[in-house]
Amino acid sequence: MKLELNPQQRAAREEFRAFVAAEIAPHAGCWDRAAAIPMELVDRLRERGYLGSNVAAEYGGPGRDNVTYGLLTEEIAKGCSSVRSLLTVHDMVAHVIGRWGSPGQRERYLPAMARGEILGAFCLSEPNAGSDAKSVETVARDDGDAWVLDGRKKWTTFGQIAGLFLVLAQLEGKPTAFLVERDLPGVTVRPLSGVTGTRASMLAEIFFAGCRVPKENLIGKPGFGVSAVMSTALDHGRYSVAWGAVGLAQACLDASRAYAAERRQFGVPIADHQLVRRMLTNIIAEVRAARLLCLRAGWLRDTRDPGATGEIWVAKYFASTMATRAALDAVQIHGANGCSEDFPVERYLRDSRVLEIIEGSTQIQQITIPLFELQEL
């Protein structure tokens, strides 16, 4: 196995990189302070076909391979982690519909998601349930021609503008997944603000009060909400976040390298100081290692290797913790300037903390990853 990009993947990376440099990176700080991304950017992502990258061609999507999708995620994250989070959650929902959706659900939603006409959001976390997904308190009941949902979801990324929610609820005590459209009566969206990182990801709380969901919007089977549907979504989310962590850490490296070459102390650029070089070396080595783990995970996904899931867990764990270390070193290299909004590394550090929490916290990964190895004994 060669972990090298083919010509098409290299060309795609250059396209993604140019788009981010022109359309995202120069504005990311402003979006962070405004706690929102403009709809004009969403339109540009639509036009480029960057939303719904994993939607198959038969449903109007680009059907990008997993490595190319990872490259897109890395480049977007290098410019803005909040924009990366839009790709992550939107594609998580599309991935679930493609894997577990009925023919009718696929025909109804996937073409619109591939065009970016409907944005997807992932409704799992609640005030009293996060990592313990089976303990969600949102409930669903059978009421003849519809499912009736009651409950509250929190920390819903891009819930402020999403049109379709993938919701986990208890149906007769069994975790079950539903597709809920935003404009259904009984759905209320309340924006969340004041978060530490990915501030422009337009978080929301979603409330369901007697919300009648069409019977055909059950996805998967009753009781399969965690073991099948949500695990599929989270598997894709972990893969996307792993690549996003590589992008964020690369941004830390780029900023630190430029700053260290320009900033002078004791008569020389600080890049000439050995301990600054040590920090740069750590970032360089760890970014490259994390990227290789992500490439391997993508290759295994593309070849439908049964070991792909375990490798995605490892890639997400290493890349997310690595991104935190890279951001800490980047701030240290920048000194007091690293604590100022005038320099992007301050935002990178805040964003890095989010990566160790979403799609499986660092601690959940630490107790889960060994299980993949034990299964082989």
Residue pairs with C-beta under 8 A, 6 or more apart in sequence:
1 296
1 299
3 292
3 295
3 296
3 299
5 13
5 67
5 71
8 68
9 65
9 67
9 68
9 71
12 64
12 68
12 71
12 72
13 71
13 75
16 50
16 71
16 72
16 75
16 76
17 75
19 48
19 50
19 75
20 75
20 76
20 78
20 79
21 79
23 41
23 44
24 41
24 76
24 79
24 80
24 83
25 78
25 79
25 80
27 41
27 80
28 79
28 80
28 82
28 83
28 200
28 344
28 347
29 341
29 344
29 347
31 37
31 38
31 80
31 82
31 83
31 200
32 80
32 82
32 199
32 200
32 347
33 199
33 341
34 200
35 193
35 199
35 200
35 202
36 160
36 200
36 202
37 80
37 82
37 83
37 86
37 200
37 202
39 161
41 83
42 51
42 86
42 116
42 119
42 161
45 51
45 83
45 86
45 87
45 116
46 115
46 116
46 117
49 62
49 114
50 72
50 76
50 87
51 86
51 87
51 90
51 91
51 113
51 114
51 115
51 116
51 119
52 61
52 62
52 90
52 91
52 94
52 110
52 113
52 114
52 115
52 116
53 61
53 62
53 64
53 68
53 69
53 72
53 87
53 91
54 61
54 63
54 64
54 69
54 91
54 94
54 95
54 98
54 236
55 61
55 62
55 63
55 94
55 98
55 110
55 111
55 113
55 114
56 63
56 98
56 110
57 63
59 98
59 106
59 107
59 110
59 111
59 114
60 110
60 111
60 114
60 115
61 94
61 110
61 113
61 114
62 114
64 72
65 298
65 302
66 239
66 297
66 298
66 299
66 301
66 302
67 295
67 298
67 299
67 302
69 91
69 240
69 298
70 239
70 240
70 242
70 243
70 294
70 295
70 298
71 243
72 87
73 84
73 87
73 88
73 240
73 243
73 244
73 247
74 243
74 244
74 246
74 247
74 250
74 291
74 294
75 247
76 83
76 84
76 87
76 244
76 247
77 83
77 84
77 243
77 244
77 245
77 246
77 247
77 248
77 251
78 247
78 248
78 250
78 251
78 254
79 247
79 251
80 200
81 197
81 198
81 244
81 247
81 248
81 348
81 351
81 354
81 355
82 198
82 199
82 200
82 201
82 351
83 200
84 240
84 244
84 247
85 157
85 158
85 198
85 201
85 244
86 119
86 157
86 158
86 201
87 240
88 157
88 237
88 240
88 241
88 244
88 359
89 120
89 121
89 122
89 157
89 158
89 162
89 237
90 113
90 119
90 120
90 121
90 158
90 162
91 120
91 236
91 240
92 120
92 122
92 166
92 233
92 234
92 236
92 237
92 240
93 113
93 120
93 121
93 122
93 164
93 166
93 233
94 109
94 110
94 113
94 114
94 120
95 232
95 233
95 236
96 166
96 177
96 219
96 229
96 232
96 233
96 236
97 105
97 106
97 109
97 110
97 113
97 179
97 219
98 106
98 110
99 232
100 177
100 219
100 220
100 224
100 228
100 229
100 232
101 109
101 110
101 179
101 219
102 216
102 219
104 216
105 179
105 216
105 217
105 219
109 118
109 164
109 179
112 118
113 119
113 120
113 164
118 163
118 164
119 158
119 161
119 162
119 163
119 164
120 162
120 163
120 164
120 165
120 166
121 156
121 157
121 158
121 159
121 162
121 164
121 165
121 166
121 206
122 156
122 157
122 165
122 166
122 233
122 237
123 153
123 156
123 159
123 165
123 166
123 167
123 168
123 180
123 206
124 130
124 133
124 136
124 153
124 168
124 230
125 153
125 154
125 155
125 156
126 136
126 137
126 138
126 151
126 152
126 153
126 154
127 152
127 154
128 135
128 137
129 135
129 136
129 137
131 360
131 361
131 364
133 168
133 175
133 226
133 230
134 175
134 226
136 151
136 168
136 169
136 170
136 175
137 151
137 152
137 170
138 149
138 150
138 151
138 152
138 153
138 167
138 168
138 169
138 170
138 208
139 149
139 150
139 151
139 169
139 170
139 171
140 147
140 148
140 149
140 169
140 170
140 171
140 176
140 178
140 213
141 147
141 148
141 171
141 172
142 171
143 212
145 214
145 215
146 212
146 213
146 214
146 215
147 171
147 178
147 212
147 213
147 214
147 215
147 217
147 218
148 210
148 211
148 212
148 213
149 167
149 169
149 178
149 180
149 186
149 208
149 211
149 213
150 208
150 209
150 210
150 211
151 169
151 207
151 208
152 205
152 206
152 207
152 208
153 159
153 165
153 167
153 205
153 206
153 207
153 208
154 192
154 205
155 192
155 203
156 162
156 165
156 203
156 204
156 205
156 206
157 198
157 201
157 202
157 203
158 201
158 202
158 203
158 204
159 165
159 189
159 202
159 203
159 204
159 205
159 206
160 189
160 191
160 202
160 203
160 204
161 202
162 182
163 181
163 182
163 183
164 179
164 180
164 181
164 182
165 179
165 180
165 181
165 182
165 187
165 206
166 177
166 178
166 179
166 219
166 229
166 233
167 177
167 178
167 179
167 180
167 206
167 208
168 175
168 176
168 177
168 225
168 226
168 229
168 230
169 175
169 176
169 177
169 178
169 225
170 176
171 222
171 223
172 222
174 222
174 223
174 225
175 223
175 224
175 225
175 226
175 230
176 218
176 220
176 221
176 222
176 223
176 224
176 225
177 218
177 219
177 220
177 224
177 225
177 229
177 230
178 213
178 217
178 218
178 219
179 213
179 217
179 219
180 187
180 208
180 211
180 213
180 217
181 187
181 217
182 189
184 211
184 212
184 213
185 211
185 212
186 208
186 209
186 210
186 211
186 212
187 206
187 207
187 208
187 211
188 206
188 207
188 209
189 204
189 205
189 206
189 207
190 204
190 205
190 206
190 207
191 202
191 203
191 204
192 203
192 204
192 205
193 203
195 203
196 350
196 353
196 354
197 347
197 350
197 351
197 352
197 353
197 354
198 351
198 354
199 350
219 229
220 228
220 229
221 228
234 359
234 360
235 309
235 312
237 358
237 359
238 312
238 313
238 315
238 316
238 359
238 360
239 294
239 297
239 298
239 301
239 312
239 315
239 316
240 359
241 316
241 319
241 320
241 355
241 358
241 359
242 290
242 293
242 294
242 297
242 312
242 315
242 316
242 319
242 320
243 294
243 319
244 355
245 290
245 316
245 319
245 320
245 322
245 323
245 352
245 355
246 287
246 290
246 291
246 294
246 319
246 323
248 323
248 326
248 327
248 348
248 351
248 352
248 355
249 283
249 286
249 287
249 290
249 319
249 322
249 323
249 326
249 327
250 287
251 344
251 348
252 283
252 323
252 326
252 327
252 329
252 330
252 345
252 348
253 280
253 283
253 284
253 287
253 326
253 330
255 330
255 334
255 343
255 344
255 345
255 348
256 279
256 280
256 283
256 329
256 330
256 333
256 334
256 345
257 271
257 280
259 270
259 333
259 334
259 337
259 343
260 269
260 270
260 271
260 276
260 280
260 333
261 269
261 271
262 269
263 269
263 270
264 270
265 273
266 273
270 276
270 333
271 277
271 280
276 333
279 329
279 332
279 333
280 329
280 333
282 325
282 326
282 329
283 325
283 326
283 329
283 330
286 322
286 325
286 326
287 322
287 326
289 318
289 322
290 315
290 318
290 319
290 322
290 323
293 311
293 314
293 315
293 318
293 319
294 315
294 319
296 311
296 315
297 308
297 311
297 312
297 314
297 315
300 307
300 308
300 311
301 308
301 312
309 372
310 369
310 372
310 373
313 360
313 365
313 368
313 369
313 372
314 369
316 359
316 360
316 365
317 362
317 365
317 366
317 369
319 355
320 352
320 355
320 356
320 362
321 356
321 362
323 352
323 355
324 349
324 352
324 353
324 355
324 356
326 348
326 352
327 345
327 348
327 349
327 351
327 352
328 349
330 338
330 345
330 348
330 349
331 338
331 339
331 345
331 346
331 348
331 349
332 338
333 345
334 343
334 345
337 343
338 345
338 346
338 349
339 346
340 346
341 347
356 362
360 368
